[in-house]
Amino acid sequence: MSAPPLFRLADERRVTVVRDAAAVRRVFADDPVGSCMVASRVADHGVDPTAIGGELWTRREPGESLCFAGANLIPLRGSASDVTAFADKAMSSPRRCSSLVGHAELVLPMWERLEGAWGTARDVRDDQPLMALDRDPQCAVDAHVRPVRMDELDAYLVAAIDMFIGEVGIDPRLGDGGRGYRRRVAGLIAAGRAWARFERGEVVFKAEVGSQSPDVGQIQGVWVHPDWRGRGIGAAGTATLAGAVVRGGRIASLYVNAFNAVARATYDRIGFLQVGTFATVLLD
C-alpha cells in the first residue's frame, strides 16, 4: 500500500493544505524572525489544522509558497500568483481572520485582492520595520523590570487594556466582558512571558513576549504609564526583556510603525536592527 499524500487538494486553484512538518520548519529556518508567529504554533502543536487553529497553505511545496490561515492570515512566502491564489482561497469561505500580518511585499498585494470582497479595513499599517537583536542590549537596563506574578494579574490587566486600546483602537473587553483577554494575559504571565515594573502596586512599564518560537521571542505590548513617560524607562525596560530573550538563546524581535519616531529611536538605542518590513491590515 502506498503512503498517504503529504498534501490534500483544497480547491480548484490547487491550493493545498500542508502535512509535511519538516518542510515547513525549513521555511522557518530560512526566515526565523519573519515566521516567528507561525513557527511558535508549529513548535508547540505540529502542523495539524485542528491543533494550530488554522491551515498552512501551499501551491507547490512549502519552500516555494506558504501561508497560514487562521485567526490571522499570515503569508510567509510566494510569488505574485501564489498571493493571488491564497487570497482567492481565503475568499472562498466566510471570513474567519481578524487581520492580515507579515512581510509587506506579500500582505499588501493580498489585501488589494481581498478588499473588494471583504470591504474597507479598520486600519492599514503598510510600513512596519521588523527589528531584531541577537546580542546584549547597548543601553542600560532596568533592574526593576521583572516577570509578572500571577497574583499581580489584576494590576497588570489595567495597563494591558490601556495599551491595547491605544495600539489597536478597540477595547479587548468588548463581546465577552474581557474574559478571553484576561485568559490570554494570564497565560502569558503563567508562561513567564509578561514583564513589568511596579511602583506602589501600579504598573509603570510593561511588555510581553507575545510569540515564542524555538529561535525567536517576539516582543509586543510595550507600554509606559503616561506619568512616567520621558524618563527613559521604555528603553531600559524593553532592553531588560530583550536581554532576557537573548540570554535564553533566542533572537529578540519586534515590529513598529514607521511613523512612530519615538519608539523607533528607543529600539535603535537598545541595538535593534531592521531585518525586514511588515504590514498589518486590521479588520475587526
C-alpha positions in Angstrom: 0.0 0.0 0.0 1.4 3.4 -0.9 1.9 6.1 1.7 -0.8 8.8 2.0 -0.1 12.1 0.2 1.6 14.8 2.2 -0.9 17.4 0.9 -4.6 17.3 0.2 -6.4 19.2 -2.6 -8.1 22.2 -1.1 -9.7 23.8 -4.2 -9.6 24.1 -7.9 -6.7 26.6 -7.8 -4.7 23.7 -6.3 -4.0 25.4 -3.0 -3.2 22.5 -0.8 -3.0 22.0 3.0 0.5 21.2 4.2 1.1 18.0 6.1 4.9 17.9 5.8 6.1 19.5 9.1 9.8 19.1 8.2 9.4 21.1 5.0 7.6 23.8 7.0 10.3 24.0 9.6 12.9 24.5 6.8 10.9 27.6 5.7 11.0 28.9 9.3 14.8 28.3 9.5 15.3 30.5 6.4 13.3 33.3 7.9 13.2 32.8 11.7 12.3 36.4 12.6 9.6 36.9 10.0 8.0 33.5 10.6 8.0 33.6 14.4 4.2 33.9 14.9 3.5 30.8 12.9 6.7 28.9 14.0 5.7 29.2 17.6 2.4 27.4 16.9 4.0 24.7 14.9 6.7 24.2 17.5 4.0 23.6 20.1 1.4 21.7 18.2 2.8 20.5 14.8 1.0 21.3 11.5 -2.4 19.6 12.2 -5.0 22.3 11.4 -7.1 21.5 14.5 -4.1 21.7 16.8 -2.7 25.0 15.5 -6.0 26.7 14.9 -5.7 27.2 11.2 -4.3 25.7 8.0 -1.0 26.0 6.3 -1.5 26.5 2.6 0.9 26.0 -0.4 0.5 25.8 -4.2 3.5 23.6 -4.9 5.6 22.9 -1.9 6.2 25.0 1.3 9.7 26.0 0.3 8.2 27.9 -2.6 4.9 29.2 -1.2 3.4 29.1 2.2 0.6 30.9 4.0 -1.1 30.4 7.5 -4.8 30.9 7.5 -6.4 31.1 11.0 -7.4 33.9 13.3 -4.8 35.9 11.4 -3.9 35.5 7.7 -0.1 35.4 7.5 1.6 34.9 4.1 5.1 33.6 4.6 6.5 33.3 1.1 5.4 33.1 -2.5 5.1 34.7 -5.9 2.5 37.2 -7.1 0.4 34.4 -8.5 0.7 32.5 -5.1 -0.5 35.6 -3.2 -3.5 35.8 -5.6 -4.3 32.1 -5.2 -4.1 32.4 -1.4 -6.4 35.5 -1.4 -8.9 33.6 -3.6 -8.8 30.7 -1.3 -9.5 33.0 1.6 -12.5 34.4 -0.2 -13.9 31.0 -1.0 -15.4 30.7 2.5 -16.7 33.1 5.1 -14.0 35.3 6.6 -12.6 34.0 9.8 -9.5 36.1 10.2 -9.3 39.4 12.1 -6.1 40.7 10.5 -3.5 40.2 7.8 0.1 40.4 9.0 3.5 39.6 7.7 6.0 40.8 5.1 4.7 43.9 3.4 5.5 42.7 -0.1 3.1 39.8 0.5 0.4 41.3 2.7 -0.3 44.4 0.7 -0.9 42.7 -2.7 -3.0 40.1 -0.9 -5.1 42.9 0.7 -5.6 44.6 -2.7 -7.1 41.3 -3.9 -9.3 40.8 -0.8 -10.5 44.4 -0.2 -13.2 44.3 -2.9 -14.8 41.2 -1.2 -14.2 42.0 2.4 -14.7 45.7 2.5 -12.7 48.6 3.9 -10.2 47.7 6.6 -10.3 49.4 10.0 -6.6 50.3 9.6 -3.8 49.5 7.2 -0.3 49.8 8.6 1.7 49.5 5.5 5.3 50.3 6.8 6.3 48.5 10.0 10.1 47.9 10.3 10.8 44.4 11.6 13.6 44.6 14.1 15.9 42.0 15.7 18.5 41.9 18.4 20.8 38.9 18.8 23.3 40.3 21.4 23.2 42.1 24.7 21.4 45.5 24.6 23.5 48.6 24.0 21.7 50.7 26.5 21.2 50.5 30.3 18.6 48.0 31.5 16.1 48.5 34.3 16.7 46.2 37.3 13.1 46.8 38.5 11.6 45.2 35.4 10.8 41.5 36.1 8.4 38.7 35.3 4.9 39.4 36.5 3.4 37.1 39.2 0.0 35.6 38.9 -1.2 37.4 41.9 -0.5 40.7 40.1 -2.8 39.9 37.2 -5.5 42.5 38.0 -3.0 45.3 38.3 -1.2 44.2 35.1 -4.6 44.0 33.2 -5.2 47.7 33.8 -2.0 48.5 31.9 -2.6 45.8 29.3 -6.0 47.1 28.5 -4.9 50.7 28.2 -2.0 49.6 25.9 -4.4 47.5 23.7 -6.9 50.4 23.3 -4.1 52.8 22.4 -2.4 50.5 20.0 -5.3 48.6 18.3 -8.1 51.1 18.8 -10.7 48.9 20.3 -11.4 47.7 23.9 -10.4 44.0 24.3 -13.2 43.6 26.8 -15.9 44.0 24.1 -18.0 41.0 23.4 -17.3 38.8 26.4 -16.6 41.4 29.1 -12.9 40.8 28.9 -12.9 37.1 29.9 -11.0 36.0 26.8 -8.4 38.7 27.0 -7.9 38.0 30.7 -7.3 34.3 30.0 -4.8 35.3 27.3 -2.9 37.7 29.6 -3.0 35.1 32.4 -1.5 32.6 30.1 1.4 34.9 29.3 2.0 35.5 33.0 1.9 31.8 33.7 4.5 31.2 31.0 6.8 33.9 32.4 6.4 36.0 29.2 4.8 39.1 30.7 7.3 41.6 32.3 6.7 44.8 34.2 7.9 47.4 36.6 5.6 48.1 39.5 5.6 51.2 41.7 3.3 51.1 44.8 1.4 48.2 43.2 0.8 50.0 39.9 2.4 49.1 36.6 4.5 51.8 35.2 6.1 49.8 32.4 5.0 46.5 30.7 6.0 44.4 27.7 5.4 40.8 26.7 6.9 38.0 24.6 3.7 37.5 22.5 5.1 34.7 20.3 8.0 32.5 21.1 9.4 30.0 18.6 12.5 27.9 19.2 14.7 30.6 17.7 12.9 33.9 18.3 11.0 35.8 21.0 8.7 38.4 19.6 8.2 41.4 22.0 4.9 43.1 21.9 2.7 45.4 24.1 5.4 47.8 25.1 3.8 50.5 27.3 4.8 53.2 29.7 2.4 54.8 32.2 1.7 58.4 31.0 3.0 59.9 34.2 6.4 58.1 33.7 7.0 58.9 30.0 10.1 60.9 29.1 12.2 59.3 31.8 13.8 56.6 29.6 12.2 53.6 31.3 10.7 52.5 28.0 14.1 51.9 26.5 15.6 50.5 29.7 12.5 48.2 30.3 12.5 46.9 26.8 16.2 46.3 27.0 15.7 44.2 30.1 13.2 42.0 28.4 15.2 41.8 25.1 18.3 40.9 27.1 16.4 38.1 28.9 15.2 36.7 25.5 18.8 36.8 24.1 20.3 35.1 27.2 17.6 32.4 26.8 19.2 31.5 23.4 16.7 33.3 21.2 16.7 36.3 18.9 14.7 39.2 20.4 12.3 40.7 17.8 9.6 43.2 17.4 7.9 45.4 14.7 6.9 49.0 15.0 5.0 51.5 12.9 7.4 53.6 10.8 5.7 56.8 11.8 6.4 56.2 15.5 9.6 58.2 15.7 9.9 57.9 19.5 9.6 54.1 19.5 12.0 53.7 16.6 14.6 55.8 18.4 14.1 53.8 21.5 14.7 50.5 19.7 17.7 51.9 17.9 19.2 52.9 21.2 18.8 49.4 22.5 20.6 48.0 19.5 17.8 46.5 17.4 18.5 46.4 13.7 15.9 46.3 10.9 15.7 43.0 9.1 12.6 43.4 7.0 9.3 45.4 6.7 6.0 44.1 7.9 2.5 45.3 7.1 -0.7 44.8 9.2 -4.3 45.1 8.0 -6.7 45.3 10.9 -10.2 44.1 10.0 -12.1 43.8 13.3 
